Amino acid sequence: MHQGWYLPLIAFVLLAWLERRRRDPAALRYARSDWLLNLAGLAVQGVLVPLAGFFIATRVLAEHLPGLAGVLPLGWFGAFLLNFVVVDFLYYWQHRLFHRVPFLWAMHRCHHASPTVDVWATSRNALAINFLFVYLLLNPLLGFLCDAPDGFFVAAGLTAALDLWRHSRLPVSAGLGRLLVTPWHHHLHHSPEGAGSNYGANLMLWDRCFGTAREASAYPRRYGLNAAPGAWRQFLFPW
């Protein structure tokens, strides 16, 4: 597999250990059904989806479109920016659609129904939505087209690691929020008070450009939704 796959693995182990060490009571408010959704999401988004993307890039595209391999002459850093900035921009708009289009919100609602937010809730999602994320739809193709795919996939791994970080409940340096979506920003997005704000993944730039940024300097007290279907319906058939 390309370089970068190990970044989210290291981040998950480290962040889960740090959260457990801090013994934050808010990180422990999970019923059994919530744990099932968290772990099912980790298995799908953390294992199956990356393997599917790797298979698409190395088998499907390589066998059927070999002439397009490496046609984008971006170099390592250009390929890195293509993922970390351009794909991030596309995800910002996709995330807004997840909240605005009822069919998509029905799937994304599973993520927001979590009673708290920590590293374990990162991949909690309805099964079907995992196959709609721009990361699966575009990363295999764009990485295949880049002349330096390692740069592209290092950025993809860093994006996945930052996804885990922004869901964690660890102390935050306020200065990071000038550039990155911090846990404070993203936790506010998960709270009733922060509805309609902070849709970005890596960079706060997009929220600030398009008027959806809300600054935060602490973790919110409330999370989740007032009502949500049962766990297995959320995961398998949320509509």
Protein Blocks (a to p, Z undefined) as FASTA:
>chain_A
ZZhjlmmmmmmmmmmmmmmmnopaklmmccfklmmmmmmmmmmmmmmmmmmmmmmmmmmm
mmmmmmlgokacnbjmlmmmmmmmmmmmmmmmmmmmmmmmmklmmmmmmmmmpmbdcfkl
mmgccfklmmmgfklmmmmmmmmmpmblmlmmmmmmmmmmmmmmmmpccdcdfklmmmmc
cfklmmmmmpmklgoiakbfklmklmmmnopaccdfbdcfbecjfbdcdfklmmmmmZZ
